[in-house]
Amino acid sequence: MSMKLSQFKVRIPEEQFAQFPLPYRDDSRMLVLHRATGEIEHKNVKDLPSYFNEGDLFVFNDAKVFPARLFAQKEKTMANIEVFLLRELNHEMRYWDVLVDPARKIRIGNKLFLDEDLTIVAEVIDNTTSRGRTVRFLTDYDNSEFLDRLYELGHTPVPKYIRRPMTEEQQAEYDKVFPGYPVDEMDAERYQTIFAKKVGAVAVPAAGLHFSKQLLKRMEICGIEHQFLTSYMSLGNFKNIEVDDLPKHKMDSEQIEIEQPLVDAVDRAHAQEKHICAVGTEVMRALEQVAGTVGQIKPFDGWTSRFIYPPYDFSVADSFFVNLYASQSIQLLCVAAFGGYENVMHAYDVAVEEGYRFGDYGDAMLII
């Protein structure tokens, strides 16, 4: 009998979802969970290298977040509409899949003005889901200028639980941490990993946010290797699961790219009996998508809709570095499948009690 979504409920106080990052990327707390025993340690991300040895391999996601959140006005009524870019469908024709909010009055044929000078107008040409639309961007810009201008108008797509603007109390707390640093500029820099390279993600590979140049250098000195794959993080990662019976949930597809250097590094680590650490649930899903029967992987450029929940036999990575995620989330289910249901649910209760920070800007968890 498969597990039910209702078994993954965690009571996380709203105030424990981090509204902004700590001053330094590797300053976060790190809850360490030992899979075999259920033992929990309370550490700091800076302690991470002490759990690994020379020749061990970390796998990161090098997807880069683009400024996907736009604010528009509907023609005639000038009602304020949020337009969230999901993915480009046709570069030449400037067709994009987007979400609109509020959606009920946005119909085929409507035009949405993205700036006062009307240099870019989004024309709705199709309905895809309740909030989803396909739009064609109308502009006199050529294609390269158009994307530059579109991204200039866009805002960093931080999740909805991160409030922008913040409350007065949150703003005062933020000003102590980042005095004189506009929050939009902070988000543009810190809601991005330092190794972000391939543009196309609408959400950050959050576990990678904890890695600073200094931490990577310390890992390198210890002989710990790292390689990259690309998983273009989509909003499908963050959709609520609407069914209690988990096998009935359908994951949105997500584009992934796995190249030969990572394949070679995984083969080498297995051959030398070294540890492999997946950094983030999307990395774990991508590795499992291309895994063979004995944990080998292969180059891949395509899509995955793999949904991981307990019980699940993992074949590539034997350790897992993640953030602390929302109750009943797709990410929590993946973490529980790896760390063991009872271990992880207990660890989450402990994290709540100990005041750990949850969410993309929150604290970390290492499962070994």
TORKOL-4160 file (C-alpha; in steps of 0.2 Angstrom, whole numbers, padded with zeros to 4 digits, m for minus):
368
<pt num="1" X="0000" Y="0000" Z="0000"/>
<pt num="2" X="0007" Y="0017" Z="m0005"/>
<pt num="3" X="0009" Y="0031" Z="0007"/>
<pt num="4" X="m0003" Y="0046" Z="0008"/>
<pt num="5" X="0000" Y="0064" Z="0006"/>
<pt num="6" X="m0009" Y="0067" Z="0023"/>
<pt num="7" X="0006" Y="0058" Z="0031"/>
<pt num="8" X="0018" Y="0072" Z="0026"/>
<pt num="9" X="0010" Y="0086" Z="0036"/>
<pt num="10" X="0022" Y="0096" Z="0046"/>
<pt num="11" X="0016" Y="0111" Z="0057"/>
<pt num="12" X="0029" Y="0125" Z="0052"/>
<pt num="13" X="0025" Y="0142" Z="0059"/>
<pt num="14" X="0024" Y="0155" Z="0046"/>
<pt num="15" X="0037" Y="0166" Z="0053"/>
<pt num="16" X="0050" Y="0152" Z="0051"/>
<pt num="17" X="0050" Y="0154" Z="0032"/>
<pt num="18" X="0065" Y="0165" Z="0029"/>
<pt num="19" X="0061" Y="0181" Z="0020"/>
<pt num="20" X="0078" Y="0185" Z="0015"/>
<pt num="21" X="0095" Y="0176" Z="0016"/>
<pt num="22" X="0109" Y="0178" Z="0029"/>
<pt num="23" X="0123" Y="0190" Z="0026"/>
<pt num="24" X="0135" Y="0176" Z="0019"/>
<pt num="25" X="0129" Y="0161" Z="0009"/>
<pt num="26" X="0138" Y="0148" Z="0020"/>
<pt num="27" X="0132" Y="0155" Z="0036"/>
<pt num="28" X="0116" Y="0145" Z="0037"/>
<pt num="29" X="0113" Y="0131" Z="0050"/>
<pt num="30" X="0114" Y="0113" Z="0044"/>
<pt num="31" X="0104" Y="0099" Z="0052"/>
<pt num="32" X="0114" Y="0083" Z="0049"/>
<pt num="33" X="0103" Y="0067" Z="0048"/>
<pt num="34" X="0112" Y="0050" Z="0049"/>
<pt num="35" X="0101" Y="0038" Z="0039"/>
<pt num="36" X="0106" Y="0022" Z="0047"/>
<pt num="37" X="0103" Y="0027" Z="0065"/>
<pt num="38" X="0091" Y="0042" Z="0064"/>
<pt num="39" X="0104" Y="0052" Z="0074"/>
<pt num="40" X="0103" Y="0071" Z="0072"/>
<pt num="41" X="0117" Y="0084" Z="0073"/>
<pt num="42" X="0116" Y="0103" Z="0073"/>
<pt num="43" X="0130" Y="0110" Z="0063"/>
<pt num="44" X="0134" Y="0125" Z="0051"/>
<pt num="45" X="0135" Y="0124" Z="0032"/>
<pt num="46" X="0154" Y="0128" Z="0035"/>
<pt num="47" X="0156" Y="0111" Z="0043"/>
<pt num="48" X="0150" Y="0102" Z="0027"/>
<pt num="49" X="0168" Y="0097" Z="0021"/>
<pt num="50" X="0171" Y="0088" Z="0037"/>
<pt num="51" X="0158" Y="0075" Z="0032"/>
<pt num="52" X="0167" Y="0070" Z="0015"/>
<pt num="53" X="0183" Y="0063" Z="0009"/>
<pt num="54" X="0195" Y="0065" Z="m0005"/>
<pt num="55" X="0188" Y="0059" Z="m0021"/>
<pt num="56" X="0170" Y="0061" Z="m0015"/>
<pt num="57" X="0158" Y="0070" Z="m0028"/>
<pt num="58" X="0146" Y="0084" Z="m0026"/>
<pt num="59" X="0133" Y="0086" Z="m0040"/>
<pt num="60" X="0126" Y="0104" Z="m0043"/>
<pt num="61" X="0113" Y="0112" Z="m0054"/>
<pt num="62" X="0120" Y="0126" Z="m0064"/>
<pt num="63" X="0103" Y="0132" Z="m0071"/>
<pt num="64" X="0101" Y="0151" Z="m0070"/>
<pt num="65" X="0085" Y="0160" Z="m0064"/>
<pt num="66" X="0079" Y="0174" Z="m0076"/>
<pt num="67" X="0068" Y="0188" Z="m0070"/>
<pt num="68" X="0051" Y="0179" Z="m0074"/>
<pt num="69" X="0039" Y="0190" Z="m0064"/>
<pt num="70" X="0032" Y="0205" Z="m0074"/>
<pt num="71" X="0018" Y="0217" Z="m0070"/>
<pt num="72" X="0006" Y="0223" Z="m0084"/>
<pt num="73" X="m0010" Y="0233" Z="m0087"/>
<pt num="74" X="m0024" Y="0226" Z="m0096"/>
<pt num="75" X="m0030" Y="0236" Z="m0111"/>
<pt num="76" X="m0045" Y="0247" Z="m0109"/>
<pt num="77" X="m0048" Y="0243" Z="m0090"/>
<pt num="78" X="m0029" Y="0246" Z="m0086"/>
<pt num="79" X="m0032" Y="0233" Z="m0072"/>
<pt num="80" X="m0015" Y="0227" Z="m0064"/>
<pt num="81" X="m0010" Y="0209" Z="m0070"/>
<pt num="82" X="0004" Y="0199" Z="m0065"/>
<pt num="83" X="0012" Y="0190" Z="m0079"/>
<pt num="84" X="0024" Y="0175" Z="m0074"/>
<pt num="85" X="0035" Y="0169" Z="m0089"/>
<pt num="86" X="0036" Y="0150" Z="m0089"/>
<pt num="87" X="0045" Y="0146" Z="m0105"/>
<pt num="88" X="0049" Y="0152" Z="m0122"/>
<pt num="89" X="0039" Y="0142" Z="m0136"/>
<pt num="90" X="0045" Y="0150" Z="m0152"/>
<pt num="91" X="0060" Y="0162" Z="m0152"/>
<pt num="92" X="0056" Y="0170" Z="m0169"/>
<pt num="93" X="0038" Y="0172" Z="m0166"/>
<pt num="94" X="0040" Y="0177" Z="m0148"/>
<pt num="95" X="0028" Y="0165" Z="m0141"/>
<pt num="96" X="0029" Y="0161" Z="m0122"/>
<pt num="97" X="0019" Y="0150" Z="m0110"/>
<pt num="98" X="0014" Y="0161" Z="m0095"/>
<pt num="99" X="0004" Y="0162" Z="m0080"/>
<pt num="100" X="m0008" Y="0177" Z="m0077"/>
<pt num="101" X="m0015" Y="0183" Z="m0060"/>
<pt num="102" X="m0029" Y="0187" Z="m0058"/>
<pt num="103" X="m0034" Y="0175" Z="m0073"/>
<pt num="104" X="m0053" Y="0175" Z="m0074"/>
<pt num="105" X="m0054" Y="0191" Z="m0085"/>
<pt num="106" X="m0039" Y="0187" Z="m0096"/>
<pt num="107" X="m0046" Y="0180" Z="m0112"/>
<pt num="108" X="m0039" Y="0176" Z="m0130"/>
<pt num="109" X="m0037" Y="0192" Z="m0139"/>
<pt num="110" X="m0033" Y="0203" Z="m0124"/>
<pt num="111" X="m0018" Y="0214" Z="m0124"/>
<pt num="112" X="m0007" Y="0217" Z="m0109"/>
<pt num="113" X="0004" Y="0232" Z="m0108"/>
<pt num="114" X="0021" Y="0229" Z="m0100"/>
<pt num="115" X="0028" Y="0247" Z="m0100"/>
<pt num="116" X="0021" Y="0265" Z="m0101"/>
<pt num="117" X="0028" Y="0267" Z="m0118"/>
<pt num="118" X="0020" Y="0252" Z="m0125"/>
<pt num="119" X="0037" Y="0246" Z="m0132"/>
<pt num="120" X="0032" Y="0228" Z="m0127"/>
<pt num="121" X="0014" Y="0221" Z="m0128"/>
<pt num="122" X="0008" Y="0204" Z="m0124"/>
<pt num="123" X="m0006" Y="0197" Z="m0134"/>
<pt num="124" X="m0015" Y="0182" Z="m0127"/>
<pt num="125" X="m0017" Y="0169" Z="m0141"/>
<pt num="126" X="m0022" Y="0153" Z="m0131"/>
<pt num="127" X="m0028" Y="0146" Z="m0114"/>
<pt num="128" X="m0018" Y="0132" Z="m0107"/>
<pt num="129" X="m0024" Y="0129" Z="m0089"/>
<pt num="130" X="m0034" Y="0139" Z="m0077"/>
<pt num="131" X="m0021" Y="0152" Z="m0075"/>
<pt num="132" X="m0010" Y="0147" Z="m0090"/>
<pt num="133" X="m0010" Y="0157" Z="m0106"/>
<pt num="134" X="0000" Y="0157" Z="m0122"/>
<pt num="135" X="0005" Y="0175" Z="m0127"/>
<pt num="136" X="0014" Y="0183" Z="m0142"/>
<pt num="137" X="0025" Y="0198" Z="m0138"/>
<pt num="138" X="0022" Y="0212" Z="m0150"/>
<pt num="139" X="0037" Y="0224" Z="m0151"/>
<pt num="140" X="0048" Y="0233" Z="m0163"/>
<pt num="141" X="0064" Y="0227" Z="m0154"/>
<pt num="142" X="0074" Y="0214" Z="m0163"/>
<pt num="143" X="0075" Y="0197" Z="m0155"/>
<pt num="144" X="0091" Y="0200" Z="m0144"/>
<pt num="145" X="0085" Y="0217" Z="m0139"/>
<pt num="146" X="0068" Y="0210" Z="m0135"/>
<pt num="147" X="0074" Y="0198" Z="m0123"/>
<pt num="148" X="0086" Y="0211" Z="m0114"/>
<pt num="149" X="0071" Y="0223" Z="m0113"/>
<pt num="150" X="0059" Y="0209" Z="m0107"/>
<pt num="151" X="0072" Y="0204" Z="m0093"/>
<pt num="152" X="0074" Y="0223" Z="m0088"/>
<pt num="153" X="0056" Y="0224" Z="m0085"/>
<pt num="154" X="0055" Y="0208" Z="m0075"/>
<pt num="155" X="0058" Y="0205" Z="m0057"/>
<pt num="156" X="0066" Y="0191" Z="m0048"/>
<pt num="157" X="0053" Y="0177" Z="m0046"/>
<pt num="158" X="0055" Y="0174" Z="m0027"/>
<pt num="159" X="0041" Y="0162" Z="m0020"/>
<pt num="160" X="0025" Y="0170" Z="m0014"/>
<pt num="161" X="0028" Y="0166" Z="0004"/>
<pt num="162" X="0043" Y="0178" Z="0002"/>
<pt num="163" X="0033" Y="0195" Z="0004"/>
<pt num="164" X="0038" Y="0209" Z="m0007"/>
<pt num="165" X="0036" Y="0222" Z="0000"/>
<pt num="166" X="0039" Y="0216" Z="0017"/>
<pt num="167" X="0030" Y="0221" Z="0033"/>
<pt num="168" X="0038" Y="0235" Z="0043"/>
<pt num="169" X="0045" Y="0223" Z="0056"/>
<pt num="170" X="0053" Y="0212" Z="0042"/>
<pt num="171" X="0060" Y="0228" Z="0034"/>
<pt num="172" X="0068" Y="0233" Z="0050"/>
<pt num="173" X="0076" Y="0216" Z="0052"/>
<pt num="174" X="0081" Y="0216" Z="0034"/>
<pt num="175" X="0089" Y="0234" Z="0036"/>
<pt num="176" X="0100" Y="0227" Z="0050"/>
<pt num="177" X="0107" Y="0213" Z="0039"/>
<pt num="178" X="0108" Y="0222" Z="0023"/>
<pt num="179" X="0109" Y="0241" Z="0027"/>
<pt num="180" X="0107" Y="0252" Z="0012"/>
<pt num="181" X="0105" Y="0238" Z="0000"/>
<pt num="182" X="0089" Y="0239" Z="m0010"/>
<pt num="183" X="0079" Y="0222" Z="m0008"/>
<pt num="184" X="0076" Y="0220" Z="m0027"/>
<pt num="185" X="0095" Y="0221" Z="m0030"/>
<pt num="186" X="0098" Y="0209" Z="m0016"/>
<pt num="187" X="0086" Y="0196" Z="m0023"/>
<pt num="188" X="0094" Y="0198" Z="m0040"/>
<pt num="189" X="0110" Y="0193" Z="m0033"/>
<pt num="190" X="0106" Y="0181" Z="m0019"/>
<pt num="191" X="0092" Y="0172" Z="m0027"/>
<pt num="192" X="0105" Y="0164" Z="m0039"/>
<pt num="193" X="0119" Y="0152" Z="m0036"/>
<pt num="194" X="0137" Y="0158" Z="m0038"/>
<pt num="195" X="0139" Y="0144" Z="m0052"/>
<pt num="196" X="0122" Y="0148" Z="m0061"/>
<pt num="197" X="0126" Y="0147" Z="m0080"/>
<pt num="198" X="0112" Y="0141" Z="m0091"/>
<pt num="199" X="0097" Y="0153" Z="m0092"/>
<pt num="200" X="0080" Y="0145" Z="m0091"/>
<pt num="201" X="0075" Y="0142" Z="m0073"/>
<pt num="202" X="0060" Y="0151" Z="m0065"/>
<pt num="203" X="0064" Y="0145" Z="m0048"/>
<pt num="204" X="0082" Y="0144" Z="m0040"/>
<pt num="205" X="0090" Y="0128" Z="m0036"/>
<pt num="206" X="0089" Y="0133" Z="m0018"/>
<pt num="207" X="0101" Y="0120" Z="m0010"/>
<pt num="208" X="0115" Y="0127" Z="m0021"/>
<pt num="209" X="0112" Y="0145" Z="m0013"/>
<pt num="210" X="0123" Y="0139" Z="0002"/>
<pt num="211" X="0139" Y="0137" Z="m0008"/>
<pt num="212" X="0151" Y="0152" Z="m0007"/>
<pt num="213" X="0167" Y="0154" Z="m0017"/>
<pt num="214" X="0176" Y="0151" Z="0000"/>
<pt num="215" X="0167" Y="0135" Z="0004"/>
<pt num="216" X="0170" Y="0128" Z="m0014"/>
<pt num="217" X="0188" Y="0132" Z="m0012"/>
<pt num="218" X="0189" Y="0123" Z="0005"/>
<pt num="219" X="0181" Y="0108" Z="m0003"/>
<pt num="220" X="0193" Y="0108" Z="m0017"/>
<pt num="221" X="0208" Y="0109" Z="m0005"/>
<pt num="222" X="0200" Y="0093" Z="0003"/>
<pt num="223" X="0200" Y="0084" Z="m0014"/>
<pt num="224" X="0181" Y="0084" Z="m0015"/>
<pt num="225" X="0176" Y="0085" Z="m0033"/>
<pt num="226" X="0161" Y="0093" Z="m0040"/>
<pt num="227" X="0152" Y="0092" Z="m0057"/>
<pt num="228" X="0136" Y="0100" Z="m0064"/>
<pt num="229" X="0120" Y="0095" Z="m0073"/>
<pt num="230" X="0106" Y="0107" Z="m0078"/>
<pt num="231" X="0088" Y="0106" Z="m0072"/>
<pt num="232" X="0078" Y="0120" Z="m0078"/>
<pt num="233" X="0068" Y="0123" Z="m0062"/>
<pt num="234" X="0049" Y="0125" Z="m0067"/>
<pt num="235" X="0034" Y="0130" Z="m0056"/>
<pt num="236" X="0029" Y="0111" Z="m0057"/>
<pt num="237" X="0041" Y="0108" Z="m0042"/>
<pt num="238" X="0030" Y="0120" Z="m0031"/>
<pt num="239" X="0012" Y="0115" Z="m0037"/>
<pt num="240" X="0002" Y="0109" Z="m0023"/>
<pt num="241" X="m0002" Y="0090" Z="m0023"/>
<pt num="242" X="m0021" Y="0089" Z="m0025"/>
<pt num="243" X="m0023" Y="0071" Z="m0022"/>
<pt num="244" X="m0020" Y="0061" Z="m0006"/>
<pt num="245" X="m0016" Y="0045" Z="m0016"/>
<pt num="246" X="0002" Y="0049" Z="m0021"/>
<pt num="247" X="0003" Y="0038" Z="m0037"/>
<pt num="248" X="m0011" Y="0048" Z="m0044"/>
<pt num="249" X="m0001" Y="0064" Z="m0044"/>
<pt num="250" X="0006" Y="0069" Z="m0061"/>
<pt num="251" X="0022" Y="0079" Z="m0061"/>
<pt num="252" X="0025" Y="0093" Z="m0073"/>
<pt num="253" X="0039" Y="0089" Z="m0085"/>
<pt num="254" X="0055" Y="0098" Z="m0083"/>
<pt num="255" X="0070" Y="0100" Z="m0095"/>
<pt num="256" X="0086" Y="0092" Z="m0090"/>
<pt num="257" X="0104" Y="0091" Z="m0098"/>
<pt num="258" X="0117" Y="0079" Z="m0092"/>
<pt num="259" X="0134" Y="0079" Z="m0101"/>
<pt num="260" X="0149" Y="0068" Z="m0102"/>
<pt num="261" X="0160" Y="0075" Z="m0089"/>
<pt num="262" X="0147" Y="0071" Z="m0075"/>
<pt num="263" X="0144" Y="0054" Z="m0082"/>
<pt num="264" X="0163" Y="0051" Z="m0081"/>
<pt num="265" X="0164" Y="0058" Z="m0063"/>
<pt num="266" X="0150" Y="0047" Z="m0057"/>
<pt num="267" X="0158" Y="0031" Z="m0065"/>
<pt num="268" X="0174" Y="0036" Z="m0057"/>
<pt num="269" X="0166" Y="0039" Z="m0040"/>
<pt num="270" X="0157" Y="0022" Z="m0041"/>
<pt num="271" X="0173" Y="0013" Z="m0046"/>
<pt num="272" X="0183" Y="0020" Z="m0032"/>
<pt num="273" X="0169" Y="0017" Z="m0019"/>
<pt num="274" X="0168" Y="0036" Z="m0016"/>
<pt num="275" X="0152" Y="0045" Z="m0010"/>
<pt num="276" X="0141" Y="0055" Z="m0021"/>
<pt num="277" X="0131" Y="0069" Z="m0014"/>
<pt num="278" X="0116" Y="0076" Z="m0024"/>
<pt num="279" X="0113" Y="0095" Z="m0020"/>
<pt num="280" X="0095" Y="0098" Z="m0021"/>
<pt num="281" X="0079" Y="0087" Z="m0025"/>
<pt num="282" X="0080" Y="0092" Z="m0044"/>
<pt num="283" X="0097" Y="0085" Z="m0045"/>
<pt num="284" X="0092" Y="0069" Z="m0037"/>
<pt num="285" X="0077" Y="0068" Z="m0049"/>
<pt num="286" X="0088" Y="0071" Z="m0064"/>
<pt num="287" X="0101" Y="0058" Z="m0058"/>
<pt num="288" X="0087" Y="0045" Z="m0055"/>
<pt num="289" X="0079" Y="0049" Z="m0072"/>
<pt num="290" X="0095" Y="0043" Z="m0081"/>
<pt num="291" X="0101" Y="0030" Z="m0069"/>
<pt num="292" X="0104" Y="0012" Z="m0075"/>
<pt num="293" X="0102" Y="m0004" Z="m0065"/>
<pt num="294" X="0118" Y="m0002" Z="m0055"/>
<pt num="295" X="0119" Y="0016" Z="m0053"/>
<pt num="296" X="0128" Y="0021" Z="m0069"/>
<pt num="297" X="0121" Y="0036" Z="m0079"/>
<pt num="298" X="0122" Y="0042" Z="m0097"/>
<pt num="299" X="0122" Y="0059" Z="m0106"/>
<pt num="300" X="0104" Y="0065" Z="m0108"/>
<pt num="301" X="0095" Y="0080" Z="m0116"/>
<pt num="302" X="0077" Y="0079" Z="m0113"/>
<pt num="303" X="0063" Y="0080" Z="m0101"/>
<pt num="304" X="0058" Y="0072" Z="m0084"/>
<pt num="305" X="0042" Y="0070" Z="m0075"/>
<pt num="306" X="0049" Y="0059" Z="m0062"/>
<pt num="307" X="0040" Y="0060" Z="m0045"/>
<pt num="308" X="0050" Y="0052" Z="m0030"/>
<pt num="309" X="0041" Y="0048" Z="m0014"/>
<pt num="310" X="0043" Y="0034" Z="m0001"/>
<pt num="311" X="0047" Y="0020" Z="m0004"/>
<pt num="312" X="0060" Y="0022" Z="m0017"/>
<pt num="313" X="0077" Y="0014" Z="m0021"/>
<pt num="314" X="0090" Y="0026" Z="m0025"/>
<pt num="315" X="0104" Y="0020" Z="m0036"/>
<pt num="316" X="0116" Y="0035" Z="m0039"/>
<pt num="317" X="0119" Y="0047" Z="m0024"/>
<pt num="318" X="0122" Y="0040" Z="m0007"/>
<pt num="319" X="0121" Y="0057" Z="0002"/>
<pt num="320" X="0109" Y="0072" Z="0000"/>
<pt num="321" X="0111" Y="0091" Z="0003"/>
<pt num="322" X="0094" Y="0100" Z="0003"/>
<pt num="323" X="0085" Y="0115" Z="0011"/>
<pt num="324" X="0071" Y="0113" Z="0023"/>
<pt num="325" X="0054" Y="0113" Z="0013"/>
<pt num="326" X="0036" Y="0116" Z="0015"/>
<pt num="327" X="0024" Y="0103" Z="0023"/>
<pt num="328" X="0017" Y="0091" Z="0010"/>
<pt num="329" X="0028" Y="0098" Z="m0004"/>
<pt num="330" X="0035" Y="0088" Z="m0018"/>
<pt num="331" X="0053" Y="0091" Z="m0011"/>
<pt num="332" X="0049" Y="0085" Z="0006"/>
<pt num="333" X="0042" Y="0068" Z="m0001"/>
<pt num="334" X="0059" Y="0066" Z="m0011"/>
<pt num="335" X="0069" Y="0070" Z="0005"/>
<pt num="336" X="0058" Y="0057" Z="0015"/>
<pt num="337" X="0061" Y="0044" Z="0002"/>
<pt num="338" X="0080" Y="0046" Z="0004"/>
<pt num="339" X="0081" Y="0048" Z="0022"/>
<pt num="340" X="0068" Y="0037" Z="0028"/>
<pt num="341" X="0050" Y="0043" Z="0032"/>
<pt num="342" X="0051" Y="0042" Z="0051"/>
<pt num="343" X="0069" Y="0049" Z="0051"/>
<pt num="344" X="0064" Y="0064" Z="0041"/>
<pt num="345" X="0048" Y="0068" Z="0049"/>
<pt num="346" X="0056" Y="0067" Z="0066"/>
<pt num="347" X="0070" Y="0078" Z="0059"/>
<pt num="348" X="0057" Y="0091" Z="0053"/>
<pt num="349" X="0049" Y="0092" Z="0070"/>
<pt num="350" X="0066" Y="0095" Z="0078"/>
<pt num="351" X="0070" Y="0108" Z="0065"/>
<pt num="352" X="0054" Y="0117" Z="0070"/>
<pt num="353" X="0057" Y="0116" Z="0088"/>
<pt num="354" X="0075" Y="0122" Z="0086"/>
<pt num="355" X="0070" Y="0137" Z="0076"/>
<pt num="356" X="0078" Y="0132" Z="0059"/>
<pt num="357" X="0073" Y="0144" Z="0044"/>
<pt num="358" X="0063" Y="0135" Z="0031"/>
<pt num="359" X="0061" Y="0139" Z="0012"/>
<pt num="360" X="0073" Y="0145" Z="m0002"/>
<pt num="361" X="0082" Y="0157" Z="0009"/>
<pt num="362" X="0082" Y="0146" Z="0024"/>
<pt num="363" X="0094" Y="0133" Z="0032"/>
<pt num="364" X="0101" Y="0117" Z="0026"/>
<pt num="365" X="0100" Y="0098" Z="0029"/>
<pt num="366" X="0113" Y="0085" Z="0025"/>
<pt num="367" X="0107" Y="0067" Z="0025"/>
<pt num="368" X="0122" Y="0054" Z="0025"/>
